Amino acid sequence: MTTVLENISIDQETKSVLLGGASRLRPLYQLMLEQESGEWEVAAGLANQLQLKDDEVSGIYWQALEWSRQVTGGEAEPAKAK
């Protein structure tokens, strides 16, 4: 990861959190990890600590997934949940 991050133009705080270091972004990063792994109760607790609403977190997460699919050439629009 260190080698990859050396070759990418991102700020030091983002690099630090991705490498497991201290950063003011750590709580947001942890929230993202919990959201990705389906740890809904933990994610809800972290969102509450960050003063974010669950629907806000879900909406932003969904937007990030859609953006990543577009950037990587995946589906233009993610499949709708049933």
C-alpha positions as CSV (number, residue, x, y, z in Angstrom):
1,M,0.0,0.0,0.0
2,T,2.9,2.4,0.8
3,T,4.3,2.0,-2.7
4,V,1.0,2.6,-4.3
5,L,0.3,5.7,-2.3
6,E,3.7,7.1,-3.1
7,N,2.7,7.2,-6.7
8,I,-0.8,8.7,-6.2
9,S,-1.4,12.4,-5.8
10,I,-3.5,12.6,-2.6
11,D,-3.1,14.6,0.6
12,Q,-1.1,13.4,3.6
13,E,-4.1,12.9,5.9
14,T,-5.7,10.5,3.4
15,K,-2.5,8.6,3.0
16,S,-2.1,8.4,6.8
17,V,-5.5,6.9,7.4
18,L,-5.1,4.4,4.5
19,L,-1.8,3.3,6.1
20,G,-3.4,2.8,9.5
21,G,-2.0,6.0,11.0
22,A,-3.6,8.7,13.1
23,S,-5.7,11.1,11.1
24,R,-8.8,13.2,11.7
25,L,-10.3,11.2,8.8
26,R,-10.0,7.9,10.9
27,P,-13.7,8.0,12.1
28,L,-15.0,8.5,8.6
29,Y,-12.8,5.8,7.3
30,Q,-13.9,3.4,10.0
31,L,-17.5,4.3,9.2
32,M,-16.9,3.4,5.5
33,L,-15.3,0.1,6.5
34,E,-18.2,-0.8,8.7
35,Q,-20.7,0.1,6.0
36,E,-18.9,-2.0,3.5
37,S,-18.8,-5.0,5.7
38,G,-22.5,-4.8,6.7
39,E,-21.8,-4.0,10.3
40,W,-25.0,-1.8,10.5
41,E,-25.2,-1.3,14.2
42,V,-21.5,-0.3,14.5
43,A,-21.9,1.9,11.4
44,A,-25.0,3.5,12.9
45,G,-23.1,4.2,16.2
46,L,-20.2,5.8,14.3
47,A,-22.6,7.9,12.2
48,N,-24.3,9.1,15.4
49,Q,-20.9,10.0,16.9
50,L,-20.2,12.0,13.7
51,Q,-23.6,13.6,13.9
52,L,-24.6,12.1,10.6
53,K,-28.1,10.6,9.8
54,D,-28.2,7.0,8.7
55,D,-30.0,7.9,5.4
56,E,-27.3,10.5,4.7
57,V,-24.6,7.9,5.2
58,S,-26.4,5.4,3.0
59,G,-27.0,8.0,0.2
60,I,-23.4,9.1,0.2
61,Y,-22.1,5.6,0.2
62,W,-24.4,4.7,-2.7
63,Q,-23.1,7.7,-4.6
64,A,-19.5,6.6,-4.0
65,L,-20.3,3.1,-5.3
66,E,-21.9,4.6,-8.4
67,W,-18.9,6.9,-9.0
68,S,-16.4,4.0,-8.6
69,R,-18.2,1.9,-11.1
70,Q,-18.2,4.8,-13.6
71,V,-14.5,5.4,-13.1
72,T,-13.5,1.8,-13.4
73,G,-15.7,1.1,-16.4
74,G,-18.3,-1.0,-14.5
75,E,-22.0,-0.6,-14.9
76,A,-23.0,3.0,-15.5
77,E,-25.9,2.6,-13.0
78,P,-25.8,0.1,-10.1
79,A,-28.6,-2.4,-10.0
80,K,-31.5,-1.3,-7.8
81,A,-32.0,-3.2,-4.5
82,K,-35.2,-5.2,-4.4
